[in-house]
Amino acid sequence: MHLYSEVEKNILNPAVRVGDESNIYPFWQDQRGRTFKIPGGYITVVHPGEQNYYSGPDFRNCVLRHSGGRIFQGDVEIHSTMQDWHAHQHSHCDEYRNLILHVIVRGIPDPIRVNEVSSVPTILLHLPHRSSADPCVGIIHTIEPDDLSACVKTMARIRWDRVREGLSGPLDQTLFCFFKLISIRGNKANVQTLSGLFIRLHENQTALVTLLRIMDKKCRSLPWRTGKRRPASHPVNRIPFVSLVAFMYLTDLREFLTLDMPKMEDLRVQLRQLGYPVPGKIFMTEMMGNIILPLFEVLTGKDYFHQWATLKVQPYAGVRQRLAEWKWAPEPLLFEQQQGILQIDKDACQGRYCALCPVALIAGTAGIDEKPMTPYKKRPIPN
């Protein structure tokens, strides 16, 4: 996974410039069953692998079958051109020791070397031609701002309903939702471990002081994949706060239902005084929006959507990119707007299903001749 920033000609659409090779990922994910020529034979993509959201190769656990009959399992790195491999100095990086395939979308493919020992084949991935400009670029000029805002709000309501549904299940499912806030990408097993430990400690009626100490110690002992996350976002800095709020939810529901941002700040101060690391205020807003307010509505039946929608937030990187493409700059950015954009990104943008994008459809720029690709679904890796 690249941790650099570059601006190059967009291989998906020559009319648009982008700075993120992740635009290529959906096309690679759609290559299951495709065959490519390499020196000495052919390879067939049995499984394209799972996208890596942290440092290292772009895809992990790819499975390839060589025309000679051998099966290879390892990592895949994706670039625009051969030059990028050398420019990014991956050849001497130990994270790429399990690389089995290099993918480019322009130029002549040549084998690459990893640690000056392994020779890894490169294939040329031909991308579908897009005859028109990306419908998202400058969409604010083809759609009324109020219509764009209404579309985002509609998608935000969908996201709100899904979050509430996730918090309406069994207790262990609800508590898992608490703890997955600390880190989920690439760390699901660790989150499950901590969630399970918390439940056992609660069932054993462990005192809060002891529970916090045990949760903090266990979190520090786990191997976390943090990639390019800031140090302040490390799970170690979040687990005491999440554990405290979850403990309040289970033991003092009346007090839990009075939580607001000032009271959460008081809890943060108390934890710091006890010597525990604490998260930043941005994380508290995320917890208020993703757990506390939706759970309030589940528990009381009262409407908390307006409070949820009007929380002020700092935009995620993906949201900033989408706002820049749309040339839309709401000020301040509200939780509802961010969540609506995230839902659109999940449903349409990540797979470049522009024909299904509600914003593009309202603007009339999706193109009726454009067929959406078959959504990529993760499948278990073959034995």
Buried (B, 14 or more C-beta within 10 A) or exposed (E): BBEEEEEBEBBBBEEBEBEBBBBBBBBBBBBBEEEBEBEEEEBBBBBBBBBBBBBBBBBBBBBBBBEEEEEEBBBBBBBBBBEBBEEBEBBEBEBBBBBBBBBBBBBEBEEBEBEEEBEBBBBBBEBEEBEEBBBBBBBBEEBEEEEBBEBBBEBBBBBBEEBBEBBBEEEEEBBBBBBBBBBBBBBEEBBBBBBBBBBEBBEEEBEEEEBBBBBBEBBEEBEBBBBEBEEEBBBBBBBBBBBBBBBBBBEEEEEBBEBEBEEBEEBBEEBEEEEBBBBBEEBBBBBBBBBBBBBBBBBEEEEBBEBBBEBEBBBBEBBEBBBEBBEBEBEEBBBBBBBBBBBBBEBBBBBBBBBBBBBBBBBEBBBEEBEBBEEBEEEEEEE
